[in-house]
Amino acid sequence: MALASTEYPFLSLMWTMLVFFCWIAWFWLLFIAFGDLYRRSDVSGWAKAGWTVLVIVLPLLGVLLYFGTQGRHFVERERARETASRHRFDDYVRSVSTSDTTGAAQIAEARRLLEEGVIDDAEFQSLKRKALAR
């Protein structure tokens, strides 16, 4: 009975894992390069097409050239995109979470109006139902 370790030695297994890791890392770099390239607004369509052809025809050299020539400000562009996204999210949260229009605030205002005699009990109940329906 032959053991698996004699059929596929440990060093061959390590070499296979290294090659597989490099293959995954290559695709990761490729996706990062294409993602950065196609999100940029300062690069023309022809330049994007040229970079795409270069990366497809000469994959390793194309990606290394892109990161070498265009990657200088990659971190700044990524940081600017993240900051803009965070600001859009914060603005959205502020727009939907106004504290003065909560149901409790509306009911308290309706109670105050009822106590002052501005509205009657039927109007108070109507306002209360509307506030609770939100």
C-alpha positions in Angstrom: 0.0 0.0 0.0 1.6 3.3 -1.1 1.3 6.4 0.9 0.1 9.7 -0.7 3.3 11.4 0.5 5.5 9.2 -1.7 3.3 9.8 -4.8 3.3 13.6 -4.5 6.2 14.9 -2.5 5.9 17.7 0.0 8.0 20.1 -2.1 5.9 19.5 -5.1 2.8 20.3 -3.0 4.4 23.5 -1.8 5.4 24.5 -5.3 1.8 23.9 -6.5 0.4 26.0 -3.6 2.8 28.8 -4.5 1.9 28.8 -8.2 -1.8 28.8 -7.2 -1.3 31.7 -4.9 0.5 33.7 -7.6 -2.3 32.9 -10.0 -4.9 34.3 -7.6 -2.7 37.3 -6.8 -2.4 38.0 -10.6 -6.2 38.0 -11.1 -6.5 40.3 -8.0 -4.0 42.8 -9.5 -5.8 42.5 -12.9 -9.2 43.4 -11.3 -7.7 46.2 -9.3 -6.1 47.7 -12.4 -9.2 47.4 -14.6 -11.4 48.8 -11.7 -9.1 51.8 -11.3 -8.8 52.3 -15.0 -12.5 52.3 -15.8 -13.5 54.4 -12.8 -11.2 57.2 -13.8 -12.8 60.2 -15.4 -9.5 61.9 -16.3 -8.6 59.1 -18.9 -10.2 59.2 -22.3 -12.0 56.2 -23.8 -9.2 55.6 -26.3 -6.6 55.5 -23.5 -8.8 53.0 -21.6 -9.0 50.9 -24.8 -5.3 51.1 -25.3 -4.6 50.0 -21.7 -7.1 47.1 -22.0 -5.5 45.8 -25.2 -2.0 46.1 -23.7 -3.1 44.2 -20.6 -4.8 41.5 -22.7 -1.9 41.1 -25.2 1.0 41.4 -22.7 -0.7 40.6 -19.3 2.1 40.7 -16.9 4.0 43.6 -18.6 0.7 45.5 -19.1 -0.4 45.4 -15.5 3.1 46.2 -14.2 3.3 49.2 -16.7 -0.1 50.4 -15.6 0.7 50.3 -11.9 4.2 51.8 -12.6 2.9 54.7 -14.7 -0.6 55.3 -13.5 -0.6 53.9 -10.0 1.3 56.8 -8.4 -2.0 58.5 -7.4 -4.0 55.3 -7.0 -4.3 55.6 -3.3 -5.4 59.2 -3.5 -8.1 58.3 -6.1 -9.3 55.4 -3.9 -9.4 57.6 -0.8 -11.4 60.3 -2.7 -13.9 57.7 -3.9 -14.3 56.4 -0.3 -14.7 59.9 1.1 -17.3 60.8 -1.5 -19.2 57.6 -0.8 -19.1 58.2 3.0 -20.4 61.8 2.5 -23.3 60.6 0.3 -24.2 58.0 2.9 -24.0 60.5 5.7 -26.2 63.0 3.8 -28.7 60.3 3.1 -28.8 59.3 6.8 -29.3 63.0 7.8 -32.1 63.4 5.2 -34.1 60.4 6.5 -33.5 60.9 10.2 -34.8 64.3 11.1 -35.4 64.3 14.8 -38.2 66.9 14.8 -40.5 64.8 12.6 -40.5 61.6 14.6 -43.8 60.1 15.7 -43.2 60.9 19.3 -42.5 64.5 18.5 -45.7 64.8 16.4 -47.8 63.2 19.2 -46.3 65.5 21.8 -47.1 68.5 19.6 -50.6 67.3 19.0 -51.0 66.8 22.8 -49.8 70.4 23.4 -52.3 71.7 20.9 -55.1 69.6 22.5 -54.2 71.0 26.0 -54.2 74.5 24.7 -57.6 74.0 23.1 -56.5 74.6 19.6 -57.7 71.1 18.4 -60.4 68.8 19.8 -60.1 65.2 20.8 -61.1 63.8 17.4 -58.4 65.8 15.7 -55.9 64.7 18.3 -56.7 61.0 17.7 -56.4 61.6 13.9 -53.0 63.2 14.3 -51.9 60.4 16.7 -52.9 57.7 14.2 -51.1 59.5 11.4 -47.9 59.8 13.5 -48.1 56.1 14.6 -48.6 55.0 11.0 -45.2 56.3 9.9 
